[in-house]
Amino acid sequence: MAELSPRPAGPSYVLGRTAVRLVRPPSASGTWCAAPSPRPRGRKALVHSILYGPDGIELARARATWIAVRGWDGWHRGITVEESGEFPPDAT
């Protein structure tokens, strides 16, 4: 997943309904999972994402499992398990 920063250096992009700035492409070999609560309940979705630059050039492509969970305090959180990522050489 791309790193986000309060004062990003890169240009702005739109990914779905979320506006992001690409600071640094992630490592294609990185896999991680975060669990916010001991007994989460929620929904799961397979997400295919492609990030395009303003000129239409593909910057990054990823497939991941996104899980929305409800913790003990009732707040909803997102867990992302990265399954694969492909990043063109010119995106770095």
PyMOL Python script that loads the backbone (N, CA, C, O; Angstrom):
from pymol import cmd

cmd.read_pdbstr("""\
ATOM      1  N   MET A   1       0.836  -1.167   0.000  1.00  0.00           N
ATOM      2  CA  MET A   1       0.000   0.000   0.000  1.00  0.00           C
ATOM      3  C   MET A   1       0.890   1.242   0.000  1.00  0.00           C
ATOM      4  O   MET A   1       1.957   1.253   0.614  1.00  0.00           O
ATOM      5  N   ALA A   2       0.452   2.252  -0.674  1.00  0.00           N
ATOM      6  CA  ALA A   2       1.238   3.482  -0.770  1.00  0.00           C
ATOM      7  C   ALA A   2       1.253   4.212   0.570  1.00  0.00           C
ATOM      8  O   ALA A   2       0.237   4.270   1.262  1.00  0.00           O
ATOM      9  N   GLU A   3       2.388   4.757   0.926  1.00  0.00           N
ATOM     10  CA  GLU A   3       2.498   5.551   2.147  1.00  0.00           C
ATOM     11  C   GLU A   3       1.804   6.885   1.950  1.00  0.00           C
ATOM     12  O   GLU A   3       1.938   7.512   0.900  1.00  0.00           O
ATOM     13  N   LEU A   4       1.064   7.316   2.955  1.00  0.00           N
ATOM     14  CA  LEU A   4       0.422   8.626   2.902  1.00  0.00           C
ATOM     15  C   LEU A   4       1.088   9.534   3.922  1.00  0.00           C
ATOM     16  O   LEU A   4       1.559   9.072   4.961  1.00  0.00           O
ATOM     17  N   SER A   5       1.125  10.798   3.630  1.00  0.00           N
ATOM     18  CA  SER A   5       1.790  11.756   4.499  1.00  0.00           C
ATOM     19  C   SER A   5       0.942  13.017   4.586  1.00  0.00           C
ATOM     20  O   SER A   5       0.280  13.363   3.608  1.00  0.00           O
ATOM     21  N   PRO A   6       0.935  13.729   5.737  1.00  0.00           N
ATOM     22  CA  PRO A   6       0.177  14.978   5.823  1.00  0.00           C
ATOM     23  C   PRO A   6       0.665  16.027   4.828  1.00  0.00           C
ATOM     24  O   PRO A   6      -0.131  16.824   4.332  1.00  0.00           O
ATOM     25  N   ARG A   7       1.959  16.036   4.532  1.00  0.00           N
ATOM     26  CA  ARG A   7       2.520  16.976   3.555  1.00  0.00           C
ATOM     27  C   ARG A   7       3.251  16.186   2.473  1.00  0.00           C
ATOM     28  O   ARG A   7       4.481  16.179   2.428  1.00  0.00           O
ATOM     29  N   PRO A   8       2.486  15.515   1.595  1.00  0.00           N
ATOM     30  CA  PRO A   8       3.124  14.674   0.596  1.00  0.00           C
ATOM     31  C   PRO A   8       3.897  15.462  -0.446  1.00  0.00           C
ATOM     32  O   PRO A   8       3.584  16.617  -0.735  1.00  0.00           O
ATOM     33  N   ALA A   9       4.911  14.818  -1.002  1.00  0.00           N
ATOM     34  CA  ALA A   9       5.745  15.468  -2.002  1.00  0.00           C
ATOM     35  C   ALA A   9       5.240  15.230  -3.415  1.00  0.00           C
ATOM     36  O   ALA A   9       5.502  16.038  -4.306  1.00  0.00           O
ATOM     37  N   GLY A  10       4.523  14.137  -3.636  1.00  0.00           N
ATOM     38  CA  GLY A  10       4.102  13.771  -4.991  1.00  0.00           C
ATOM     39  C   GLY A  10       2.816  14.438  -5.424  1.00  0.00           C
ATOM     40  O   GLY A  10       2.154  15.104  -4.629  1.00  0.00           O
ATOM     41  N   PRO A  11       2.459  14.256  -6.698  1.00  0.00           N
ATOM     42  CA  PRO A  11       1.218  14.817  -7.222  1.00  0.00           C
ATOM     43  C   PRO A  11      -0.011  14.085  -6.687  1.00  0.00           C
ATOM     44  O   PRO A  11       0.106  12.978  -6.161  1.00  0.00           O
ATOM     45  N   SER A  12      -1.191  14.701  -6.819  1.00  0.00           N
ATOM     46  CA  SER A  12      -2.441  14.106  -6.343  1.00  0.00           C
ATOM     47  C   SER A  12      -3.015  13.153  -7.378  1.00  0.00           C
ATOM     48  O   SER A  12      -2.868  13.370  -8.580  1.00  0.00           O
ATOM     49  N   TYR A  13      -3.670  12.098  -6.908  1.00  0.00           N
ATOM     50  CA  TYR A  13      -4.356  11.137  -7.764  1.00  0.00           C
ATOM     51  C   TYR A  13      -5.693  10.811  -7.125  1.00  0.00           C
ATOM     52  O   TYR A  13      -5.896  11.064  -5.938  1.00  0.00           O
ATOM     53  N   VAL A  14      -6.604  10.253  -7.905  1.00  0.00           N
ATOM     54  CA  VAL A  14      -7.884   9.811  -7.367  1.00  0.00           C
ATOM     55  C   VAL A  14      -7.937   8.301  -7.502  1.00  0.00           C
ATOM     56  O   VAL A  14      -7.763   7.769  -8.598  1.00  0.00           O
ATOM     57  N   LEU A  15      -8.174   7.609  -6.403  1.00  0.00           N
ATOM     58  CA  LEU A  15      -8.283   6.164  -6.368  1.00  0.00           C
ATOM     59  C   LEU A  15      -9.685   5.846  -5.864  1.00  0.00           C
ATOM     60  O   LEU A  15      -9.957   5.963  -4.669  1.00  0.00           O
ATOM     61  N   GLY A  16     -10.576   5.446  -6.768  1.00  0.00           N
ATOM     62  CA  GLY A  16     -11.971   5.247  -6.404  1.00  0.00           C
ATOM     63  C   GLY A  16     -12.562   6.577  -5.990  1.00  0.00           C
ATOM     64  O   GLY A  16     -12.553   7.528  -6.773  1.00  0.00           O
ATOM     65  N   ARG A  17     -13.074   6.661  -4.779  1.00  0.00           N
ATOM     66  CA  ARG A  17     -13.615   7.920  -4.267  1.00  0.00           C
ATOM     67  C   ARG A  17     -12.642   8.607  -3.326  1.00  0.00           C
ATOM     68  O   ARG A  17     -12.989   9.610  -2.704  1.00  0.00           O
ATOM     69  N   THR A  18     -11.435   8.085  -3.214  1.00  0.00           N
ATOM     70  CA  THR A  18     -10.463   8.618  -2.273  1.00  0.00           C
ATOM     71  C   THR A  18      -9.358   9.358  -3.001  1.00  0.00           C
ATOM     72  O   THR A  18      -8.734   8.797  -3.902  1.00  0.00           O
ATOM     73  N   ALA A  19      -9.103  10.589  -2.639  1.00  0.00           N
ATOM     74  CA  ALA A  19      -7.988  11.348  -3.211  1.00  0.00           C
ATOM     75  C   ALA A  19      -6.742  11.051  -2.396  1.00  0.00           C
ATOM     76  O   ALA A  19      -6.757  11.180  -1.172  1.00  0.00           O
ATOM     77  N   VAL A  20      -5.677  10.660  -3.052  1.00  0.00           N
ATOM     78  CA  VAL A  20      -4.432  10.328  -2.356  1.00  0.00           C
ATOM     79  C   VAL A  20      -3.263  10.989  -3.058  1.00  0.00           C
ATOM     80  O   VAL A  20      -3.378  11.440  -4.197  1.00  0.00           O
ATOM     81  N   ARG A  21      -2.147  11.039  -2.368  1.00  0.00           N
ATOM     82  CA  ARG A  21      -0.891  11.470  -2.977  1.00  0.00           C
ATOM     83  C   ARG A  21       0.097  10.327  -2.824  1.00  0.00           C
ATOM     84  O   ARG A  21       0.258   9.771  -1.738  1.00  0.00           O
ATOM     85  N   LEU A  22       0.746   9.987  -3.904  1.00  0.00           N
ATOM     86  CA  LEU A  22       1.706   8.898  -3.876  1.00  0.00           C
ATOM     87  C   LEU A  22       3.058   9.435  -3.444  1.00  0.00           C
ATOM     88  O   LEU A  22       3.680  10.221  -4.159  1.00  0.00           O
ATOM     89  N   VAL A  23       3.514   9.009  -2.268  1.00  0.00           N
ATOM     90  CA  VAL A  23       4.800   9.449  -1.747  1.00  0.00           C
ATOM     91  C   VAL A  23       5.883   8.459  -2.167  1.00  0.00           C
ATOM     92  O   VAL A  23       6.953   8.866  -2.620  1.00  0.00           O
ATOM     93  N   ARG A  24       5.620   7.202  -2.023  1.00  0.00           N
ATOM     94  CA  ARG A  24       6.584   6.161  -2.360  1.00  0.00           C
ATOM     95  C   ARG A  24       5.811   4.880  -2.647  1.00  0.00           C
ATOM     96  O   ARG A  24       5.003   4.472  -1.813  1.00  0.00           O
ATOM     97  N   PRO A  25       6.021   4.228  -3.790  1.00  0.00           N
ATOM     98  CA  PRO A  25       5.350   2.950  -4.027  1.00  0.00           C
ATOM     99  C   PRO A  25       5.793   1.928  -2.984  1.00  0.00           C
ATOM    100  O   PRO A  25       6.944   1.951  -2.547  1.00  0.00           O
ATOM    101  N   PRO A  26       4.901   1.039  -2.584  1.00  0.00           N
ATOM    102  CA  PRO A  26       5.273   0.028  -1.596  1.00  0.00           C
ATOM    103  C   PRO A  26       6.174  -1.031  -2.207  1.00  0.00           C
ATOM    104  O   PRO A  26       6.346  -1.102  -3.423  1.00  0.00           O
ATOM    105  N   SER A  27       6.738  -1.842  -1.346  1.00  0.00           N
ATOM    106  CA  SER A  27       7.531  -2.975  -1.807  1.00  0.00           C
ATOM    107  C   SER A  27       6.579  -4.023  -2.353  1.00  0.00           C
ATOM    108  O   SER A  27       5.599  -4.371  -1.694  1.00  0.00           O
ATOM    109  N   ALA A  28       6.851  -4.525  -3.534  1.00  0.00           N
ATOM    110  CA  ALA A  28       5.976  -5.532  -4.138  1.00  0.00           C
ATOM    111  C   ALA A  28       5.990  -6.834  -3.349  1.00  0.00           C
ATOM    112  O   ALA A  28       5.052  -7.624  -3.457  1.00  0.00           O
ATOM    113  N   SER A  29       7.025  -7.072  -2.565  1.00  0.00           N
ATOM    114  CA  SER A  29       7.117  -8.312  -1.796  1.00  0.00           C
ATOM    115  C   SER A  29       6.497  -8.195  -0.411  1.00  0.00           C
ATOM    116  O   SER A  29       6.403  -9.194   0.303  1.00  0.00           O
ATOM    117  N   GLY A  30       6.071  -6.997  -0.016  1.00  0.00           N
ATOM    118  CA  GLY A  30       5.553  -6.801   1.337  1.00  0.00           C
ATOM    119  C   GLY A  30       4.171  -7.398   1.538  1.00  0.00           C
ATOM    120  O   GLY A  30       3.287  -7.201   0.704  1.00  0.00           O
ATOM    121  N   THR A  31       3.976  -8.113   2.614  1.00  0.00           N
ATOM    122  CA  THR A  31       2.677  -8.661   2.990  1.00  0.00           C
ATOM    123  C   THR A  31       2.467  -8.337   4.459  1.00  0.00           C
ATOM    124  O   THR A  31       3.355  -8.560   5.282  1.00  0.00           O
ATOM    125  N   TRP A  32       1.285  -7.809   4.789  1.00  0.00           N
ATOM    126  CA  TRP A  32       1.041  -7.486   6.187  1.00  0.00           C
ATOM    127  C   TRP A  32      -0.427  -7.637   6.512  1.00  0.00           C
ATOM    128  O   TRP A  32      -1.273  -7.620   5.618  1.00  0.00           O
ATOM    129  N   CYS A  33      -0.725  -7.782   7.767  1.00  0.00           N
ATOM    130  CA  CYS A  33      -2.099  -7.876   8.251  1.00  0.00           C
ATOM    131  C   CYS A  33      -2.146  -7.225   9.626  1.00  0.00           C
ATOM    132  O   CYS A  33      -1.245  -7.424  10.441  1.00  0.00           O
ATOM    133  N   ALA A  34      -3.191  -6.449   9.885  1.00  0.00           N
ATOM    134  CA  ALA A  34      -3.355  -5.805  11.194  1.00  0.00           C
ATOM    135  C   ALA A  34      -4.690  -6.231  11.778  1.00  0.00           C
ATOM    136  O   ALA A  34      -5.704  -6.182  11.081  1.00  0.00           O
ATOM    137  N   ALA A  35      -4.720  -6.639  13.019  1.00  0.00           N
ATOM    138  CA  ALA A  35      -5.965  -7.054  13.670  1.00  0.00           C
ATOM    139  C   ALA A  35      -6.252  -6.120  14.835  1.00  0.00           C
ATOM    140  O   ALA A  35      -5.532  -6.159  15.833  1.00  0.00           O
ATOM    141  N   PRO A  36      -7.295  -5.267  14.741  1.00  0.00           N
ATOM    142  CA  PRO A  36      -7.545  -4.275  15.782  1.00  0.00           C
ATOM    143  C   PRO A  36      -8.223  -4.802  17.040  1.00  0.00           C
ATOM    144  O   PRO A  36      -8.140  -4.156  18.084  1.00  0.00           O
ATOM    145  N   SER A  37      -8.886  -5.944  16.979  1.00  0.00           N
ATOM    146  CA  SER A  37      -9.565  -6.435  18.176  1.00  0.00           C
ATOM    147  C   SER A  37      -9.454  -7.958  18.246  1.00  0.00           C
ATOM    148  O   SER A  37      -9.273  -8.617  17.223  1.00  0.00           O
ATOM    149  N   PRO A  38      -9.565  -8.521  19.468  1.00  0.00           N
ATOM    150  CA  PRO A  38      -9.378  -9.957  19.619  1.00  0.00           C
ATOM    151  C   PRO A  38     -10.438 -10.800  18.910  1.00  0.00           C
ATOM    152  O   PRO A  38     -10.134 -11.888  18.420  1.00  0.00           O
ATOM    153  N   ARG A  39     -11.686 -10.307  18.849  1.00  0.00           N
ATOM    154  CA  ARG A  39     -12.745 -11.075  18.204  1.00  0.00           C
ATOM    155  C   ARG A  39     -13.495 -10.211  17.194  1.00  0.00           C
ATOM    156  O   ARG A  39     -14.628  -9.808  17.457  1.00  0.00           O
ATOM    157  N   PRO A  40     -12.895  -9.922  16.060  1.00  0.00           N
ATOM    158  CA  PRO A  40     -13.576  -9.064  15.100  1.00  0.00           C
ATOM    159  C   PRO A  40     -14.725  -9.775  14.391  1.00  0.00           C
ATOM    160  O   PRO A  40     -14.679 -10.982  14.156  1.00  0.00           O
ATOM    161  N   ARG A  41     -15.752  -9.001  14.056  1.00  0.00           N
ATOM    162  CA  ARG A  41     -16.854  -9.479  13.213  1.00  0.00           C
ATOM    163  C   ARG A  41     -16.984  -8.486  12.081  1.00  0.00           C
ATOM    164  O   ARG A  41     -16.804  -7.288  12.302  1.00  0.00           O
ATOM    165  N   GLY A  42     -17.286  -8.932  10.892  1.00  0.00           N
ATOM    166  CA  GLY A  42     -17.401  -7.951   9.820  1.00  0.00           C
ATOM    167  C   GLY A  42     -17.599  -8.553   8.451  1.00  0.00           C
ATOM    168  O   GLY A  42     -18.081  -9.677   8.313  1.00  0.00           O
ATOM    169  N   ARG A  43     -17.223  -7.794   7.440  1.00  0.00           N
ATOM    170  CA  ARG A  43     -17.402  -8.176   6.047  1.00  0.00           C
ATOM    171  C   ARG A  43     -16.068  -8.212   5.340  1.00  0.00           C
ATOM    172  O   ARG A  43     -15.106  -7.565   5.752  1.00  0.00           O
ATOM    173  N   LYS A  44     -16.025  -8.984   4.264  1.00  0.00           N
ATOM    174  CA  LYS A  44     -14.791  -9.155   3.520  1.00  0.00           C
ATOM    175  C   LYS A  44     -15.067  -8.879   2.042  1.00  0.00           C
ATOM    176  O   LYS A  44     -16.135  -9.218   1.532  1.00  0.00           O
ATOM    177  N   ALA A  45     -14.112  -8.270   1.365  1.00  0.00           N
ATOM    178  CA  ALA A  45     -14.249  -8.007  -0.066  1.00  0.00           C
ATOM    179  C   ALA A  45     -12.890  -8.134  -0.730  1.00  0.00           C
ATOM    180  O   ALA A  45     -11.868  -7.746  -0.163  1.00  0.00           O
ATOM    181  N   LEU A  46     -12.891  -8.685  -1.944  1.00  0.00           N
ATOM    182  CA  LEU A  46     -11.667  -8.724  -2.734  1.00  0.00           C
ATOM    183  C   LEU A  46     -11.618  -7.436  -3.533  1.00  0.00           C
ATOM    184  O   LEU A  46     -12.557  -7.114  -4.260  1.00  0.00           O
ATOM    185  N   VAL A  47     -10.534  -6.703  -3.400  1.00  0.00           N
ATOM    186  CA  VAL A  47     -10.416  -5.386  -4.024  1.00  0.00           C
ATOM    187  C   VAL A  47      -9.314  -5.416  -5.075  1.00  0.00           C
ATOM    188  O   VAL A  47      -8.184  -5.813  -4.792  1.00  0.00           O
ATOM    189  N   HIS A  48      -9.653  -4.993  -6.287  1.00  0.00           N
ATOM    190  CA  HIS A  48      -8.665  -4.835  -7.359  1.00  0.00           C
ATOM    191  C   HIS A  48      -8.506  -3.338  -7.573  1.00  0.00           C
ATOM    192  O   HIS A  48      -9.479  -2.656  -7.897  1.00  0.00           O
ATOM    193  N   SER A  49      -7.316  -2.823  -7.401  1.00  0.00           N
ATOM    194  CA  SER A  49      -7.078  -1.381  -7.503  1.00  0.00           C
ATOM    195  C   SER A  49      -6.027  -1.087  -8.557  1.00  0.00           C
ATOM    196  O   SER A  49      -5.017  -1.782  -8.658  1.00  0.00           O
ATOM    197  N   ILE A  50      -6.280  -0.044  -9.344  1.00  0.00           N
ATOM    198  CA  ILE A  50      -5.295   0.458 -10.297  1.00  0.00           C
ATOM    199  C   ILE A  50      -5.181   1.956 -10.061  1.00  0.00           C
ATOM    200  O   ILE A  50      -6.186   2.666 -10.036  1.00  0.00           O
ATOM    201  N   LEU A  51      -3.962   2.429  -9.890  1.00  0.00           N
ATOM    202  CA  LEU A  51      -3.712   3.849  -9.650  1.00  0.00           C
ATOM    203  C   LEU A  51      -3.166   4.459 -10.938  1.00  0.00           C
ATOM    204  O   LEU A  51      -2.130   4.031 -11.447  1.00  0.00           O
ATOM    205  N   TYR A  52      -3.882   5.477 -11.465  1.00  0.00           N
ATOM    206  CA  TYR A  52      -3.479   6.153 -12.695  1.00  0.00           C
ATOM    207  C   TYR A  52      -2.990   7.559 -12.386  1.00  0.00           C
ATOM    208  O   TYR A  52      -3.491   8.214 -11.471  1.00  0.00           O
ATOM    209  N   GLY A  53      -2.022   8.013 -13.143  1.00  0.00           N
ATOM    210  CA  GLY A  53      -1.547   9.390 -13.041  1.00  0.00           C
ATOM    211  C   GLY A  53      -2.451  10.309 -13.835  1.00  0.00           C
ATOM    212  O   GLY A  53      -3.344   9.833 -14.536  1.00  0.00           O
ATOM    213  N   PRO A  54      -2.243  11.630 -13.744  1.00  0.00           N
ATOM    214  CA  PRO A  54      -3.097  12.601 -14.422  1.00  0.00           C
ATOM    215  C   PRO A  54      -3.079  12.461 -15.944  1.00  0.00           C
ATOM    216  O   PRO A  54      -4.037  12.857 -16.609  1.00  0.00           O
ATOM    217  N   ASP A  55      -2.010  11.905 -16.502  1.00  0.00           N
ATOM    218  CA  ASP A  55      -1.934  11.732 -17.953  1.00  0.00           C
ATOM    219  C   ASP A  55      -2.436  10.365 -18.402  1.00  0.00           C
ATOM    220  O   ASP A  55      -2.293  10.014 -19.574  1.00  0.00           O
ATOM    221  N   GLY A  56      -3.020   9.588 -17.495  1.00  0.00           N
ATOM    222  CA  GLY A  56      -3.586   8.292 -17.832  1.00  0.00           C
ATOM    223  C   GLY A  56      -2.617   7.130 -17.748  1.00  0.00           C
ATOM    224  O   GLY A  56      -3.006   5.994 -18.018  1.00  0.00           O
ATOM    225  N   ILE A  57      -1.369   7.376 -17.382  1.00  0.00           N
ATOM    226  CA  ILE A  57      -0.381   6.303 -17.264  1.00  0.00           C
ATOM    227  C   ILE A  57      -0.638   5.524 -15.974  1.00  0.00           C
ATOM    228  O   ILE A  57      -0.855   6.112 -14.914  1.00  0.00           O
ATOM    229  N   GLU A  58      -0.612   4.203 -16.079  1.00  0.00           N
ATOM    230  CA  GLU A  58      -0.811   3.360 -14.907  1.00  0.00           C
ATOM    231  C   GLU A  58       0.425   3.423 -14.011  1.00  0.00           C
ATOM    232  O   GLU A  58       1.540   3.158 -14.459  1.00  0.00           O
ATOM    233  N   LEU A  59       0.215   3.776 -12.741  1.00  0.00           N
ATOM    234  CA  LEU A  59       1.322   3.885 -11.788  1.00  0.00           C
ATOM    235  C   LEU A  59       1.471   2.637 -10.928  1.00  0.00           C
ATOM    236  O   LEU A  59       2.592   2.229 -10.621  1.00  0.00           O
ATOM    237  N   ALA A  60       0.362   2.029 -10.537  1.00  0.00           N
ATOM    238  CA  ALA A  60       0.424   0.860  -9.662  1.00  0.00           C
ATOM    239  C   ALA A  60      -0.843   0.039  -9.823  1.00  0.00           C
ATOM    240  O   ALA A  60      -1.907   0.563 -10.153  1.00  0.00           O
ATOM    241  N   ARG A  61      -0.708  -1.262  -9.584  1.00  0.00           N
ATOM    242  CA  ARG A  61      -1.843  -2.180  -9.653  1.00  0.00           C
ATOM    243  C   ARG A  61      -1.715  -3.127  -8.460  1.00  0.00           C
ATOM    244  O   ARG A  61      -0.619  -3.606  -8.167  1.00  0.00           O
ATOM    245  N   ALA A  62      -2.813  -3.400  -7.777  1.00  0.00           N
ATOM    246  CA  ALA A  62      -2.753  -4.291  -6.616  1.00  0.00           C
ATOM    247  C   ALA A  62      -4.053  -5.060  -6.463  1.00  0.00           C
ATOM    248  O   ALA A  62      -5.119  -4.590  -6.860  1.00  0.00           O
ATOM    249  N   ARG A  63      -3.949  -6.238  -5.888  1.00  0.00           N
ATOM    250  CA  ARG A  63      -5.122  -7.033  -5.530  1.00  0.00           C
ATOM    251  C   ARG A  63      -5.007  -7.320  -4.044  1.00  0.00           C
ATOM    252  O   ARG A  63      -3.966  -7.784  -3.579  1.00  0.00           O
ATOM    253  N   ALA A  64      -6.056  -7.052  -3.303  1.00  0.00           N
ATOM    254  CA  ALA A  64      -5.982  -7.230  -1.853  1.00  0.00           C
ATOM    255  C   ALA A  64      -7.333  -7.647  -1.302  1.00  0.00           C
ATOM    256  O   ALA A  64      -8.365  -7.454  -1.945  1.00  0.00           O
ATOM    257  N   THR A  65      -7.322  -8.215  -0.118  1.00  0.00           N
ATOM    258  CA  THR A  65      -8.549  -8.522   0.599  1.00  0.00           C
ATOM    259  C   THR A  65      -8.756  -7.428   1.630  1.00  0.00           C
ATOM    260  O   THR A  65      -7.887  -7.192   2.470  1.00  0.00           O
ATOM    261  N   TRP A  66      -9.900  -6.758   1.574  1.00  0.00           N
ATOM    262  CA  TRP A  66     -10.223  -5.702   2.528  1.00  0.00           C
ATOM    263  C   TRP A  66     -11.301  -6.232   3.447  1.00  0.00           C
ATOM    264  O   TRP A  66     -12.299  -6.783   2.983  1.00  0.00           O
ATOM    265  N   ILE A  67     -11.111  -6.073   4.740  1.00  0.00           N
ATOM    266  CA  ILE A  67     -12.061  -6.586   5.720  1.00  0.00           C
ATOM    267  C   ILE A  67     -12.502  -5.445   6.623  1.00  0.00           C
ATOM    268  O   ILE A  67     -11.671  -4.783   7.245  1.00  0.00           O
ATOM    269  N   ALA A  68     -13.814  -5.212   6.694  1.00  0.00           N
ATOM    270  CA  ALA A  68     -14.359  -4.221   7.625  1.00  0.00           C
ATOM    271  C   ALA A  68     -14.768  -4.971   8.884  1.00  0.00           C
ATOM    272  O   ALA A  68     -15.523  -5.941   8.812  1.00  0.00           O
ATOM    273  N   VAL A  69     -14.281  -4.534  10.023  1.00  0.00           N
ATOM    274  CA  VAL A  69     -14.570  -5.240  11.270  1.00  0.00           C
ATOM    275  C   VAL A  69     -15.207  -4.299  12.282  1.00  0.00           C
ATOM    276  O   VAL A  69     -15.066  -3.079  12.201  1.00  0.00           O
ATOM    277  N   ARG A  70     -15.899  -4.889  13.222  1.00  0.00           N
ATOM    278  CA  ARG A  70     -16.476  -4.118  14.322  1.00  0.00           C
ATOM    279  C   ARG A  70     -15.792  -4.584  15.597  1.00  0.00           C
ATOM    280  O   ARG A  70     -15.919  -5.742  15.995  1.00  0.00           O
ATOM    281  N   GLY A  71     -15.075  -3.682  16.226  1.00  0.00           N
ATOM    282  CA  GLY A  71     -14.343  -4.017  17.444  1.00  0.00           C
ATOM    283  C   GLY A  71     -15.247  -4.001  18.667  1.00  0.00           C
ATOM    284  O   GLY A  71     -16.447  -3.743  18.567  1.00  0.00           O
ATOM    285  N   TRP A  72     -14.655  -4.280  19.820  1.00  0.00           N
ATOM    286  CA  TRP A  72     -15.409  -4.299  21.074  1.00  0.00           C
ATOM    287  C   TRP A  72     -16.033  -2.944  21.382  1.00  0.00           C
ATOM    288  O   TRP A  72     -17.095  -2.885  22.002  1.00  0.00           O
ATOM    289  N   ASP A  73     -15.393  -1.854  20.960  1.00  0.00           N
ATOM    290  CA  ASP A  73     -15.917  -0.523  21.253  1.00  0.00           C
ATOM    291  C   ASP A  73     -16.958  -0.061  20.234  1.00  0.00           C
ATOM    292  O   ASP A  73     -17.454   1.061  20.336  1.00  0.00           O
ATOM    293  N   GLY A  74     -17.300  -0.905  19.249  1.00  0.00           N
ATOM    294  CA  GLY A  74     -18.325  -0.558  18.277  1.00  0.00           C
ATOM    295  C   GLY A  74     -17.822   0.196  17.059  1.00  0.00           C
ATOM    296  O   GLY A  74     -18.591   0.422  16.125  1.00  0.00           O
ATOM    297  N   TRP A  75     -16.545   0.595  17.039  1.00  0.00           N
ATOM    298  CA  TRP A  75     -16.008   1.332  15.901  1.00  0.00           C
ATOM    299  C   TRP A  75     -15.674   0.378  14.773  1.00  0.00           C
ATOM    300  O   TRP A  75     -15.212  -0.740  15.004  1.00  0.00           O
ATOM    301  N   HIS A  76     -15.910   0.827  13.548  1.00  0.00           N
ATOM    302  CA  HIS A  76     -15.569   0.024  12.377  1.00  0.00           C
ATOM    303  C   HIS A  76     -14.156   0.354  11.934  1.00  0.00           C
ATOM    304  O   HIS A  76     -13.753   1.517  11.921  1.00  0.00           O
ATOM    305  N   ARG A  77     -13.427  -0.652  11.579  1.00  0.00           N
ATOM    306  CA  ARG A  77     -12.044  -0.476  11.142  1.00  0.00           C
ATOM    307  C   ARG A  77     -11.836  -1.280   9.871  1.00  0.00           C
ATOM    308  O   ARG A  77     -12.584  -2.215   9.586  1.00  0.00           O
ATOM    309  N   GLY A  78     -10.824  -0.913   9.119  1.00  0.00           N
ATOM    310  CA  GLY A  78     -10.485  -1.664   7.917  1.00  0.00           C
ATOM    311  C   GLY A  78      -9.177  -2.403   8.101  1.00  0.00           C
ATOM    312  O   GLY A  78      -8.198  -1.842   8.593  1.00  0.00           O
ATOM    313  N   ILE A  79      -9.167  -3.644   7.710  1.00  0.00           N
ATOM    314  CA  ILE A  79      -7.950  -4.443   7.716  1.00  0.00           C
ATOM    315  C   ILE A  79      -7.651  -4.746   6.255  1.00  0.00           C
ATOM    316  O   ILE A  79      -8.545  -5.169   5.521  1.00  0.00           O
ATOM    317  N   THR A  80      -6.442  -4.544   5.829  1.00  0.00           N
ATOM    318  CA  THR A  80      -6.070  -4.873   4.457  1.00  0.00           C
ATOM    319  C   THR A  80      -4.974  -5.920   4.482  1.00  0.00           C
ATOM    320  O   THR A  80      -3.950  -5.752   5.144  1.00  0.00           O
ATOM    321  N   VAL A  81      -5.198  -6.993   3.762  1.00  0.00           N
ATOM    322  CA  VAL A  81      -4.197  -8.037   3.615  1.00  0.00           C
ATOM    323  C   VAL A  81      -3.741  -7.979   2.171  1.00  0.00           C
ATOM    324  O   VAL A  81      -4.496  -8.324   1.263  1.00  0.00           O
ATOM    325  N   GLU A  82      -2.513  -7.545   1.954  1.00  0.00           N
ATOM    326  CA  GLU A  82      -2.012  -7.390   0.591  1.00  0.00           C
ATOM    327  C   GLU A  82      -1.690  -8.757   0.011  1.00  0.00           C
ATOM    328  O   GLU A  82      -0.937  -9.530   0.604  1.00  0.00           O
ATOM    329  N   GLU A  83      -2.264  -9.055  -1.158  1.00  0.00           N
ATOM    330  CA  GLU A  83      -2.017 -10.339  -1.803  1.00  0.00           C
ATOM    331  C   GLU A  83      -1.007 -10.218  -2.925  1.00  0.00           C
ATOM    332  O   GLU A  83      -0.154 -11.090  -3.090  1.00  0.00           O
ATOM    333  N   SER A  84      -1.090  -9.157  -3.691  1.00  0.00           N
ATOM    334  CA  SER A  84      -0.117  -8.982  -4.769  1.00  0.00           C
ATOM    335  C   SER A  84      -0.053  -7.525  -5.154  1.00  0.00           C
ATOM    336  O   SER A  84      -1.006  -6.778  -4.936  1.00  0.00           O
ATOM    337  N   GLY A  85       1.038  -7.124  -5.711  1.00  0.00           N
ATOM    338  CA  GLY A  85       1.173  -5.758  -6.188  1.00  0.00           C
ATOM    339  C   GLY A  85       2.118  -5.727  -7.366  1.00  0.00           C
ATOM    340  O   GLY A  85       3.167  -6.371  -7.349  1.00  0.00           O
ATOM    341  N   GLU A  86       1.749  -4.979  -8.388  1.00  0.00           N
ATOM    342  CA  GLU A  86       2.596  -4.845  -9.563  1.00  0.00           C
ATOM    343  C   GLU A  86       2.842  -3.368  -9.775  1.00  0.00           C
ATOM    344  O   GLU A  86       1.896  -2.585  -9.857  1.00  0.00           O
ATOM    345  N   PHE A  87       4.094  -2.979  -9.864  1.00  0.00           N
ATOM    346  CA  PHE A  87       4.432  -1.575  -9.982  1.00  0.00           C
ATOM    347  C   PHE A  87       5.365  -1.381 -11.168  1.00  0.00           C
ATOM    348  O   PHE A  87       6.477  -1.907 -11.167  1.00  0.00           O
ATOM    349  N   PRO A  88       4.930  -0.632 -12.181  1.00  0.00           N
ATOM    350  CA  PRO A  88       5.787  -0.387 -13.344  1.00  0.00           C
ATOM    351  C   PRO A  88       7.096   0.280 -12.928  1.00  0.00           C
ATOM    352  O   PRO A  88       7.109   1.049 -11.967  1.00  0.00           O
ATOM    353  N   PRO A  89       8.205   0.003 -13.635  1.00  0.00           N
ATOM    354  CA  PRO A  89       9.499   0.575 -13.251  1.00  0.00           C
ATOM    355  C   PRO A  89       9.514   2.095 -13.218  1.00  0.00           C
ATOM    356  O   PRO A  89      10.249   2.682 -12.424  1.00  0.00           O
ATOM    357  N   ASP A  90       8.716   2.751 -14.065  1.00  0.00           N
ATOM    358  CA  ASP A  90       8.726   4.213 -14.095  1.00  0.00           C
ATOM    359  C   ASP A  90       7.890   4.841 -12.996  1.00  0.00           C
ATOM    360  O   ASP A  90       7.808   6.067 -12.927  1.00  0.00           O
ATOM    361  N   ALA A  91       7.254   4.037 -12.118  1.00  0.00           N
ATOM    362  CA  ALA A  91       6.428   4.580 -11.040  1.00  0.00           C
ATOM    363  C   ALA A  91       7.248   4.926  -9.809  1.00  0.00           C
ATOM    364  O   ALA A  91       6.728   5.553  -8.886  1.00  0.00           O
ATOM    365  N   THR A  92       8.516   4.534  -9.771  1.00  0.00           N
ATOM    366  CA  THR A  92       9.300   4.757  -8.556  1.00  0.00           C
ATOM    367  C   THR A  92       9.891   6.136  -8.505  1.00  0.00           C
ATOM    368  O   THR A  92      10.578   6.478  -7.543  1.00  0.00           O
TER     369      THR A  92
END
""", "prot")
cmd.dss("prot")
cmd.show_as("cartoon", "prot")
cmd.util.cbc("prot")
cmd.orient("prot")
